[in-house]
């Protein structure tokens, strides 16, 4: 079930609910690269509780996104 597209000047993602696993999970598709990730309820709850400092680390593109440029 598609929920919609969320976008700003830095990113554009399509959100939907995926029911093909052991339970429902959020499917996130990066529309610029076609990469897909899945977040279950436990991960979503952890994001709700995450500190701003932890989220800033996750948003740093050098952490994961630029690793394959070496």
QUIFEN-V771821 format. One record per backbone hydrogen bond with DSSP energy under -1.0 kcal/mol. CO is the residue of the C=O (numbers start at 1). NH is the residue of the N-H. If there is no record, write none. Layout:
((CO & NH) (CO & NH))
//
This chain:
((1 & 17) (4 & 15) (6 & 13) (11 & 8) (12 & 31) (13 & 6) (14 & 29) (15 & 3) (15 & 4) (16 & 27) (18 & 25) (25 & 18) (26 & 39) (27 & 16) (28 & 37) (29 & 14) (30 & 34) (35 & 30) (37 & 28) (39 & 26) (40 & 44) (41 & 45) (42 & 46) (43 & 47) (44 & 48) (45 & 49) (46 & 50) (51 & 55) (52 & 56) (53 & 57) (54 & 58) (55 & 59) (60 & 63) (61 & 66) (64 & 67) (66 & 69))
//
